[in-house]
Amino acid sequence: MRHLYLAATGQNRGKTTTSLGLLDLFLGEGLRTGFMKPVGQRTIVDDTGVPADEDAVLVKAVYKLPEPMTAMSPVHIPRGFTKAYIAGDVVEDLGARIAAAHATFVEDTDVLLIEGTGHAGVGAVIGLSNAVVAARLRAPAVIVSEGGVGRPIDELVLNVSHFAAHGVRVAGAIVNKVNVDAQPGIAAILEKGLARHGIPLLGVIPYRPILSNPSLAMILEGIRAELLVAGPDLDLVIGGISVAAMEPHHVLQHVVGRRIVIVAGDREDVIVALARAHRAEVRRPAVLRGEAEPATVGFVLSGYRPRPAVVDEIRRAELFACFLDEDTYRVASDVHDLLVKTHAADRGKIEMIKSIVAASLDADRMLAAAAEVAAHVRGWNER
């Protein structure tokens, strides 16, 4: 069985996006492909009532994988687990649980994609860092970083050194969220920069807002706001975030491209101006609108509950609106820091992920690296 351990240089670098795309590639090649997330940090309960890491639940739902959830997500860390572990209250051999889960894939799997959590050292607090787990499973690592030049190379070099310290071979790196249109030739620069440190570049995944921005429903749920007006589609992915802290005529000039606007609930002048501008825009004949996106998709109203008349203006414009009884800075910070995850219901997003990953990554190269390590392990076992 060939292995790939998909790690990252930090949180939210795109491991799950990459996993979804790679699984589609491997399955499309006719390979019996398995998936496991040995250590998970975000525990949810799946449809059958089994607690598991949310990424394992997502992958199982999307690809209808046959393995039990206990094999796909053997160790997940709920709140308070690390303190209990350090205090000595956790006596189970967690490494043995991972090994037992891994063994269920050996007989009927051609390639096993193993998704880590965070950077190479995450999990060390319970003795199961990514580097330790990859070493125990004898799996080569592929590390995902994100856009830029200096930052991804610096982060990758640091993570490779930690894997190397545990005897884990790094098959290569993937750089995600790269603005390839604004940076012509960036892939060649990254490849050359990484090559100086002996790290092959396996692919560059371009930045796409739909893969990074939340939907209206995610914002509503993520900041635990009160829904005032649902608008036409809670699953609409926003184009960006604007904080309206200026006069209405200035706001109208700056809010463009499916923005969610964060504004104090008592700034009626701004709210009404944007709502009426939106109504006027959607009423324009299609031939005049062309393919231009609406400037505004909705509001996150902060601090002061808007008057009913203002809410009615939003409703007539068919825009989204929610309310949070916090100051505007806190609300803007909460929305900005919102952890955006892919959900099984995000069919359009998942199809785009499959397409982008297929066009961006050298899957054959990664499989070749996995096969090389598998051959080495077989030889070691035979000796």
C-alpha positions in Angstrom: 0.0 0.0 0.0 1.3 3.4 -1.0 1.1 6.2 1.6 1.0 10.0 1.5 1.0 12.1 4.7 -0.5 15.5 3.9 0.8 18.0 6.3 0.9 21.8 6.3 3.0 24.7 7.6 0.1 26.0 9.7 -3.6 26.2 10.2 -6.0 26.9 7.3 -3.3 26.4 4.6 -5.5 24.2 2.5 -4.9 20.6 3.5 -8.6 19.6 3.3 -9.0 21.3 -0.1 -5.9 19.4 -1.3 -7.2 16.1 0.2 -10.6 16.4 -1.6 -8.8 17.1 -4.9 -6.3 14.3 -4.5 -8.9 11.7 -3.5 -10.8 12.6 -6.7 -7.6 12.2 -8.8 -6.7 8.8 -7.2 -10.2 7.4 -7.4 -10.4 8.6 -11.0 -7.3 6.5 -11.8 -9.2 3.4 -10.6 -7.1 3.2 -7.4 -8.7 1.8 -4.3 -8.1 4.9 -2.2 -8.4 5.2 1.6 -8.4 8.3 3.8 -7.6 8.7 7.5 -7.0 11.6 9.8 -5.0 10.0 12.7 -5.3 13.0 15.0 -8.1 15.5 14.7 -8.6 18.8 16.6 -12.2 19.6 15.7 -14.6 16.9 16.9 -18.2 16.6 15.6 -20.8 13.8 15.6 -21.5 12.2 12.2 -24.9 11.1 10.9 -24.6 7.7 12.7 -23.9 9.3 16.1 -20.1 8.5 16.0 -17.8 11.3 17.2 -15.0 12.0 14.7 -12.8 14.8 13.2 -14.9 17.0 11.0 -12.6 16.6 8.0 -12.9 12.8 8.1 -16.7 13.2 8.3 -16.6 15.5 5.2 -14.4 13.1 3.1 -16.6 10.1 4.0 -19.7 12.0 3.0 -18.3 13.3 -0.3 -16.8 10.1 -1.5 -18.9 7.5 0.3 -15.8 5.7 1.5 -16.6 2.2 3.0 -14.2 2.2 6.0 -15.7 2.8 9.5 -15.3 6.2 11.0 -13.3 4.7 13.8 -10.6 3.8 11.2 -10.8 7.1 9.4 -10.6 9.2 12.6 -9.1 7.1 15.4 -8.0 10.0 17.7 -9.8 13.2 18.0 -9.2 15.8 20.7 -12.2 17.4 22.3 -12.0 20.4 24.6 -10.1 19.6 27.8 -8.4 16.5 26.4 -4.8 18.0 26.4 -5.1 19.0 30.0 -6.4 15.6 31.0 -3.5 14.0 29.1 -0.9 16.1 30.8 -2.5 15.4 34.1 -2.1 11.7 33.5 -5.8 11.0 33.3 -5.5 9.6 29.8 -4.0 6.1 30.1 -4.9 4.6 26.7 -2.1 4.1 24.2 -3.3 6.5 21.5 -0.4 5.5 19.2 -1.7 1.9 19.3 -5.2 3.1 18.4 -3.8 4.8 15.3 -1.8 1.7 14.4 -4.9 -0.5 14.7 -6.9 1.9 12.5 -4.1 2.0 9.9 -4.0 -1.8 9.7 -7.6 -1.9 8.5 -6.6 -0.3 5.2 -3.6 -2.5 4.4 -5.3 -5.4 2.6 -7.8 -3.6 0.3 -6.2 -0.3 -0.4 -3.9 0.8 -3.2 -3.1 4.2 -1.8 -3.8 5.7 1.6 -4.1 9.5 1.9 -3.3 10.5 5.5 -4.2 14.1 6.5 -2.3 15.7 9.4 -3.4 18.6 11.5 -1.5 21.9 11.5 2.3 22.2 11.2 4.8 19.4 11.8 4.8 19.8 15.6 1.1 20.0 16.2 0.0 17.1 18.4 3.3 16.9 20.3 1.5 17.8 23.5 -0.1 14.3 23.5 3.0 12.6 22.0 1.5 12.4 18.5 2.9 15.3 16.5 2.5 15.0 12.7 6.2 14.1 12.4 5.8 11.3 15.0 2.7 9.9 13.4 4.1 10.0 9.9 7.2 8.2 11.2 5.2 5.5 12.9 3.1 4.9 9.7 6.3 5.1 7.5 4.6 7.6 5.2 6.3 10.3 3.1 5.1 13.8 3.8 3.7 16.3 1.3 3.5 19.8 2.9 1.0 22.5 2.0 1.9 26.1 2.5 0.2 29.3 1.2 0.9 32.1 -1.2 3.9 34.4 -1.3 7.6 33.7 -1.8 9.7 34.2 1.3 7.1 33.1 3.8 6.2 29.8 2.3 9.8 28.8 1.6 10.8 29.8 5.2 7.9 27.8 6.7 8.5 24.8 4.5 12.2 24.6 5.4 11.3 24.7 9.1 8.7 22.0 8.8 10.9 19.8 6.6 13.6 19.9 9.2 11.2 18.7 11.9 10.0 15.8 9.8 13.6 14.9 8.9 14.5 14.9 12.6 12.0 12.0 13.0 13.2 10.2 9.9 10.3 11.2 7.7 11.0 11.7 4.0 9.3 14.8 2.5 8.1 14.0 -1.1 7.6 17.7 -1.9 5.6 20.8 -1.3 2.4 22.4 -2.5 1.9 26.2 -2.3 -1.8 27.1 -2.1 -3.7 30.4 -2.5 -1.3 31.9 -5.0 -2.4 34.9 -7.1 -0.9 33.6 -10.3 -2.5 36.4 -12.4 -0.8 39.1 -10.3 2.5 37.2 -10.1 3.5 35.9 -13.5 6.3 33.3 -13.2 5.7 32.8 -9.5 5.7 29.0 -9.9 9.2 29.0 -11.4 10.5 31.2 -8.7 9.1 29.0 -5.9 10.4 25.9 -7.6 13.9 27.4 -7.8 13.8 28.7 -4.2 12.7 25.4 -2.8 15.2 23.4 -4.9 18.0 25.1 -3.0 16.8 23.3 0.1 16.1 20.0 -1.7 12.3 20.4 -1.6 10.5 19.5 -4.9 7.6 21.7 -5.8 4.7 19.5 -6.6 2.3 22.2 -7.6 0.8 25.7 -7.1 -2.9 26.0 -6.4 -4.3 29.4 -7.6 -6.2 31.6 -5.2 -10.0 31.5 -5.8 -12.3 33.6 -3.5 -14.9 30.8 -3.4 -12.4 28.5 -1.7 -11.4 31.1 0.9 -14.5 33.2 1.5 -17.5 32.2 3.7 -21.1 31.9 2.7 -23.7 34.1 4.4 -24.9 31.0 6.4 -21.3 30.4 7.6 -21.1 34.0 8.8 -24.4 33.8 10.6 -23.4 30.6 12.3 -19.8 31.5 12.9 -20.3 34.7 14.8 -23.6 33.5 16.3 -25.6 36.5 15.1 -29.3 37.0 15.1 -30.8 36.7 11.7 -32.9 39.7 10.7 -33.4 39.1 7.0 -32.4 35.9 5.2 -32.3 37.4 1.7 -32.6 35.2 -1.4 -29.8 32.7 -0.7 -27.9 32.0 2.6 -25.5 29.7 0.7 -24.2 32.6 -1.4 -20.4 33.0 -1.0 -19.4 36.5 -0.4 -16.8 38.3 -2.4 -15.3 40.2 0.5 -15.9 42.3 3.6 -16.2 46.0 4.0 -16.5 48.1 7.2 -18.6 51.1 6.6 -17.1 53.9 8.7 -17.6 56.8 6.3 -20.3 59.0 4.8 -22.8 57.2 2.5 -21.5 58.7 -0.8 -18.0 57.4 0.1 -19.3 54.0 1.1 -21.0 53.7 -2.3 -17.7 54.3 -4.1 -15.8 51.6 -2.1 -18.3 48.7 -1.7 -17.9 46.5 -4.8 -18.1 42.8 -5.7 -20.6 40.9 -3.5 -19.5 42.5 -0.2 -20.9 41.9 3.2 -21.0 45.3 4.9 -20.3 45.6 8.6 -21.9 48.7 9.9 -23.3 50.0 13.2 -27.1 49.4 13.3 -27.8 53.1 14.0 -26.0 54.3 10.8 -29.3 54.4 9.0 -28.0 56.7 6.3 -25.4 54.2 5.2 -27.7 51.2 5.4 -30.5 52.8 3.5 -28.2 54.2 0.8 -26.7 50.8 0.1 -30.1 49.0 0.1 -31.6 51.5 -2.3 -28.5 51.5 -4.5 -28.8 47.7 -4.7 -32.5 47.9 -5.6 -31.8 50.4 -8.3 -29.0 48.2 -9.7 -31.0 45.0 -9.9 -33.9 46.8 -11.6 -31.6 47.9 -14.5 -32.1 46.0 -17.7 -29.8 43.0 -18.0 -28.2 44.5 -21.1 -27.0 47.5 -19.1 -25.9 45.5 -16.1 -23.9 43.1 -18.2 -22.0 40.5 -16.1 -21.3 42.9 -13.2 -21.7 41.5 -9.8 -23.9 43.2 -7.2 -21.9 45.5 -4.9 -23.6 44.4 -1.8 -25.1 41.0 -0.6 -25.9 41.9 2.9 -25.2 43.5 6.3 -23.7 42.5 9.6 -25.2 45.2 11.9 -23.4 45.8 15.1 -24.0 47.5 18.5 -27.4 49.0 18.0 -30.5 47.2 16.8 -31.9 48.8 13.7 -35.4 50.3 13.6 -38.0 48.2 11.9 -38.2 50.7 9.1 -34.6 50.2 8.3 -35.0 46.4 8.3 -37.9 46.8 5.9 -35.5 48.7 3.5 -33.1 45.8 3.6 -36.0 43.3 3.1 -37.3 45.3 0.1 -33.8 45.2 -1.4 -33.7 41.4 -0.9 -30.5 41.6 1.0 -29.2 39.6 3.9 -29.0 41.1 7.4 -28.0 39.9 10.8 -27.4 41.6 14.1 -24.8 41.2 16.8 -24.8 43.2 20.0 -21.1 44.0 20.0 -19.0 47.0 18.9 -18.1 47.2 15.3 -14.4 46.4 15.8 -15.2 43.2 17.7 -17.7 42.1 15.0 -15.2 42.9 12.2 -12.5 40.9 14.0 -14.9 37.9 14.5 -15.9 37.9 10.8 -12.3 38.3 9.7 -11.1 35.5 11.9 -13.9 33.2 10.9 -12.6 29.7 10.2 -14.0 28.8 6.8 -14.5 25.0 6.3 -15.9 23.1 3.3 -19.1 21.3 4.0 -20.5 18.3 2.1 -23.5 20.4 1.0 -21.1 22.9 -0.8 -21.4 20.9 -4.1 -20.3 23.8 -6.3 -17.3 24.5 -4.2 -16.3 20.8 -4.0 -16.5 20.5 -7.8 -14.4 23.6 -8.2 -11.8 22.1 -5.8 -11.6 18.9 -7.8 -11.1 20.9 -11.0 -8.5 23.2 -9.6 -6.5 20.5 -7.9 -6.6 18.3 -11.1 -5.2 21.2 -13.1 -2.6 22.2 -10.5 -1.0 19.2 -9.0 1.3 16.5 -10.3 -0.5 13.5 -8.8 1.7 10.9 -10.7 4.7 12.5 -9.1 3.3 12.1 -5.6 2.2 8.5 -6.3 5.7 7.8 -7.5 7.2 9.1 -4.3 4.8 7.0 -2.3 5.6 3.9 -4.3 9.3 4.5 -3.8 8.9 4.7 0.0 6.6 1.6 0.0 9.3 -0.3 -1.9 11.9 0.8 0.6 9.7 -0.3 3.5 9.1 -3.7 2.0 12.8 -4.2 1.6 13.4 -3.1 5.1 10.8 -5.6 6.4 12.2 -8.4 4.3 15.6 -7.9 5.8 
